[in-house]
Amino acid sequence: MALNSINPTHTEVWKKLQKHHLEIKDITMKSLFAEDSNRADSFTIKWNDFYVDYSKNRITKDTRSLLLDLAKECELEDAINKYFSGEIINETEGRAVLHTALRAKESDSVLVDGVNVIPEVYAVKNKIKAFSNSVISGERKGYTGKAFTDIVNIGIGGSDLGPAMVTEALQYYKNHLNVHFVSNVDGDHVHESIKGLNPETTLFIIVSKSFTTQETLSNAQTIRNWFLSDQFSTVQEDVAKHFVAVSTNLPKIEEFGIASENVFPMWDWVGGRFSLWSAVGLSIALAVGYDNFDKLLEGAHQMDVHFKTTPFEENIPVQLSLLSIWYNNFYNAESEVIIPYTQYLSRFAAYLQQGIMESNGKSVDRTGNSVDYQTGTIIWGEPGTNSQHAFFQLIHQGTKIIPADFIGFTNSLHRDKDHHNKLMANFFAQTEALLNGKTALEVQNELEGKMDTEAIKKLLPYKVFEGNKPSTTILIDELTPESLGALIAMYEHQIFVQGVIWNIYSYDQWGVELGKQLATNILKDLTSENIENHDSSTCNLVKYFKKNQK
Ligand code: F6P
């Protein structure tokens, strides 16, 4: 059964939320903290090794209960049941949405068209395990009998961002294999990536759910040509030893010449941007070993159980997505920032950009009508403390309201307390500064005695921090494969909740198709004499490009 279609703005509670927003929008968080000494506790959820403090947000207990009513009126509970049980909730593509099945227990049963998919999931997991063990141990060898030293993941979008982000995030747990990612159809990317590689010891994983993606197929073709080029003593049969593929499109893989035993299947009920838990994560299993890959899945599974079974009041993904809706739809926030205080998560925001924006960047609701309210969160971010020295100025003193997620860890992996305390002092200080700001009186007191009254008067307005800037703090014990899995799953479920409430289809991505179609037409123009009909700007640009290309 499909998800119900409920326009959130037509619910009873929406009007109440609008009224409530008008009542509280000018109240400062600072005063809310002053009024309620238990505020931090009242707005904190502790779960496993997660400590989620959302008290530094522009909400009261009334806001929370109204937002929870919104979730109820939008029938979130029913939607969650449909999500986990394999209903066709991706209606525009006629598919279930079951990345959660990829991390389910072997004893679980998840039906798609009446068939339990868990045995297939475990068959592929076992294949990933056997394959990654044989490559890591050196038992599996290249065409000259040497063990592999390098792995190249060829994919784009969900077939690249997830594995690339996780491999980077779990660098601490890495083995001797060097893992590279080639994604862009920009030839400079692929040529730079292969120039230092030894084909004798390099394994290539072509990852494409559809196996029709131009970028991935072009890169795979270029790499195969390089591998079979005269500079190496390779022959056609060696391709089977060095190329493996992950896809749902088995005929296309065969056409490419990949041996059937080197194919890792996936399923159409796994969306590309949610696929790192499938064989798309093969590069992760190779980089950190299968056991760590499995722990990543286990962490995500724990979060699935939390999301599925915890009352909404204490449910982390539910509470955080309601906050996001609060800012998007009532405060008209234009974007949200995600700041992990660990260099290991340097690709996290880029990864979430696809997950969040490809999913909820939609303007037609589940009845086929255009929405007349905001959907889709714009996500950006970089690790702290680097981002403090880059864009934090705008968050502190700019004109926009930018809700921020601060993700930090109690323990650093290298156990360097000196560095870690400095890092985390910044982490806590930023959320405190965003909350409290700095008043004119505080600035005045700070400057007195350092300059004359006239100079203070001139400088003062620039040194005042308004404060009252919302942030949510997610403090986790340590960056482990389990906690990373749980963190990623937490955001995945937020995407789902927001899509349900916004009454949109979160699991298709038709919006990326038009550009692909037009690029195919323009490629013909670039490689032939004539130029087809385009607007005058595009025509001029194409002509200029063709004339000046060397
Ligand atoms: O950008 C569109 C998209 O379909 C993504 O959703 C997907 O992750 C990516 O392209 C790659 O697709 P594929 O895995 O089929 O090559």
Residues whose N, C-alpha, C, O or C-beta is under 5 A from the ligand:
A	BS01	F6P	I156 G157 G158 S159 V207 S208 K209 S210 F211 T213 T216 G272 R273 Q509 V512
